[in-house]
C-alpha cells in the first residue's frame, strides 16, 4: 500500500514538472516561467533573441552618479536569450525576464522609479514593461518605486513582453531599460 502511494506521488510530481503544472518552466530547459493557460499561437515564431538589456538612469535631483549599475551597462546576465511563450496572457505573448542588482552609493535615502523599456530596431515599442518585482531572493511584490538606504544593494527582477516578434534575421534585439531617480 505504501509503495503504491509513493509511486503515485512520483508519477504526479514527474508529470507536473514535465508539463509545467507548477510554473517551474518545462523540464526541457526553458529559460523562464510560463504558466497554465491554453496553448496558442507562438508569439516568437522566428526564435528571435534578446542580445542584452542596457540600463539607463536619469537623475532629477541635484545629486547624481549614485546608481552606477544603471548607468549605461548591460544588466542581463543570461543574455543572449530567447523570449518564452507566456500563455498566462490571452492571446499569448513573448515574455522575457531579466534579473539585476542595484547598489546605492548615495549618502542619503534615494529611490528609483518610472521603469520603461524600449527596443532596438524599427519598432522601439515592441516590448512593453510588464512589471518590476522586488526583492531577491523571493521577488514577492511588484513595485513602481524602490528605495535604498546608503550603500544598500537590492536584487530586482523585471518582466517585459511583446504581442508578436517579427523576423529580424540574425541581428536579434537589444532592450533599453530606463529609470529615474528620485
C-alpha angles and dihedrals in degrees: 000000000000091000091053091051092049093048091048091051091049091051093049094046094045092048091046093053094044094049098038096245089146096047093242091126123258119304088242090085102262113176101234144021119278120177149216116294129101122299115250139164117330107254090199102044093159094051092236115189134229103226097190146329113238116200126215131181133196117203114212098182131071094265124066143169098057097115099057094163088067097047106101098313133132105248097182107101095179098047137155089061138147118241114242129231107257109203092184085088125068108247096025119254134206102253128196131188126198128180127205143165124231125195124193115220091183123119091223137047108285136178140207123210145142095076112198136166133207129186130224118241134039096327112051090177094055093110120047124203110252100182147304116240127204138238140012128264100020104025087201101159137044114226142193093199135027122202126208132197115213112296093001120147120208126189113219136184125206129196122201129174144191127205091220132353117217127218110269096163120230095335096085121183139290119208123214113210113195133188138171131224127237 
